[in-house]
Amino acid sequence: MDILVDYKRLFDYRVENLKKLVADVKPEAWLENDVRQTKFEVHKSTESIVYVWSEFSDPNYENVMINIPANDSDPLTAEVWTVAEKIRECYGPKARITKLMLAKLKGRGEITPHVDKGNLMKIHRCHLPIISSSKCIFYIDNKPYNFKPPMVFEFNNQKLHAVNNKSPLDRVHLICDILD
């Protein structure tokens, strides 16, 4: 959504527990749902744990799929949904989550420059950095940003954006799309 600025801070969220839980995720869990990295060339250097997914071709978000429900007994799931609900509350009582995932950008990986199209023009794209590095740079409108915990932010996905992870370490963000 065009929010008229590159990004805006929503709130801060302490990520210590989330970081510990993410560190315990088995490598194969990141590969179970590869729709994002196989469907979108710009995300080929990523791996995801997808909680909620909506198809790019669903213009009105009528078929939002919940892959991992909030009532799942896994502590990581509970924490992810807690953050997602806090983000959703920023946009009012009618807002709903249309996408929710943990997204890992591999060490030395990149997300090439692009502008989100289609139904993604309607949503608020929100991020919570969980694991990051000073060598992982997020570009919005060709301006560099080094987003770090504990900031939860929305960025303007209608501007050209990209990420370059020059660190050997994987970067992990919680990504939550909101339709209001």
N, C-alpha and C positions, 0 to 999 in steps of 0.2 A: 504494500500500500504506500502511496506517496504521502509521507508524513511531513513533507516540506523541509525537513532537515535530514542530515545523514543518519542520525540515530538519536534516541532519547532514552534516558535512564528511567526504568520503572521502579525498581526498589533494589535493596541488597538482600542476599540470601547466603547464609553461612553454608559453605560447601564441604566442610571437613568430613561429615558422615557420608555424604554422597561420594566424595572422592575415595574413601575407604571401600565403599560398596562397589564402585566402578572398578577399582583395582582387583577385586575378587572375581570379576566376571570372567568366565572361561572363554578362551579365544574363539571357540566354535559358536558361541552365542552371538558374536558380532556378525557371523556369516549366515545365520538362519534366514534372515529376510534381506535379500540383496536387490530388491526392486529399485531402490534409489540409485545405487551405483551402476546397475545394468541398464536402467531406463534413461538415465541422464548422463551423458558423456562428461559433463563438468564435474560430476561426483565420483568418477572412477577411482580416485585415491581415497575414498571414504569407505567406512563400514558403519552399520547402524543396528541399533536395537529399536525396533519400531513398535510403539504402543498403540498409536492411532495413525491411520493412513486414509487419505482421500485421493482419488484419482485426479490427475491433471485435466482429464476430459470431462469432469463432472462440474459444469459451470455454476451450479447453485448448491453444491455440497450436499446433495440429497443422499448420497451413499457413503457416509463416513464409516469406516470399518475400525472397530476396536479389536486389536490383536492381543493386547495384554490388558485386561480390565483392572480398574482401580482396586477391586476387592481381592486381587491375587495376593497370596500370602507371602510373597517374596519381599524382604525389606527394601531392596532397591526399587521395586515397583511402587511401594508405598511412598517412598521419598520422591520419586519422579512425579507421581500424581499429586503430591502435596504442593510441589513447586508449580505444576501446571494449573492447579486450581487457584493458587495465588495470582498467577499471571492472568487467568481468565477473569478474576474478580476486578482487575484493573480496567476492564472494558465494559462493565455493567452486567446486570442480571440476565440479559438476553444473549450475551456473548457465549460462543461455544467453541470448543477445541476441535479443529479440523485436521490437525497433524500434531503428533507428539513422538519424539524420538531422542535417543542418545545418539549423537553422531560423532564418530571418530575420524579425524583427518590424520592419516598416517604420517609418521615422521618423514620429513623431506617431500611430503606430498603437497599438492596444490588443488585448489578449486579455481578453474580458469574464469576469466572475466565473462560475466553474463548479466542480463536483466531478466527478472522473473516475468513470465507472460501468462496468458490465459486466466484461469480462476485464481491464480496466485496474486493477481493485481487487487483482489478484494480483501485479502487477509492481512493481519498484523503478524509479521514474522519476528518472533521473540527468541532471544538466546540467553542462556546462563552458562558462562564459561565454568567448567569444572576443573579441567586440567589444561594448562596453557603454558606458554613460554614467551619470553621477550623476543624470541626469534620467530614467533608465529604472528604474522601481520595480516589483518583484515583490511581490505581496501574498499572504500565506498566512494564512488565518484573520483577515483584515482588518488584519494587521500588515505594515508596509512593510519590505522588504529591498532592498538595493542589492548584488546579487551581481556580483562582478567577478573577472576572471582573477587568479590562477591556480587558484582554488578549484574543485574538482570536488565536487559535492554531490548528495545525494538529498533530494528534498522529499516531504512528505506529501501525495500527490495525493488523499487522502480528506478533506482539509480544503478549504474554499472557497479558490480561488486565482485570481489574475488578474495581468495585467501591463499597465502603462501606460507607454508610451514618449513622454515629453514632449519628447524631443530631436528635432531634424530628421534626425539620423543613424540609420541602420538598426542594430538590435541583432542580433547573431548568436550563437547558442548551439549547441553540439553536444548533442543529446539522445539518450540511450541507455536503453532499457527492458530490464530484466533480470528473468528468471523464474528463481527458485531452488528 
